[in-house]
Amino acid sequence: MKSEYRQLYEKFGLNVVYYRKRKKLTQLQLAELADVDRSHISAIELGKVGVSFDVIFKLCEVLDTTPKELFDFRD
């Protein structure tokens, strides 16, 4: 990951946290529903890893949101 994009990854991660908590899910529950490892969910939420489109689309399904909403970064 390029350091210049670090803040964007972190903002994406914060949106994942927001929508996960809105659905009252733990990281483990989200991971199981999205068929990814819990540590990967943690890394996404902390902005430490990039996310494939497949994972983004699955997160959207589970979190009842859209890719646009996950990328709608607040200031």
Secondary structure, DSSP 8 states (H G I E B T S, - for coil): --GGGHHHHHHHHHHHHHHHHHTT--HHHHHHHHTS-HHHHHHHHTT-S---HHHHHHHHHHHT--HHHHT----
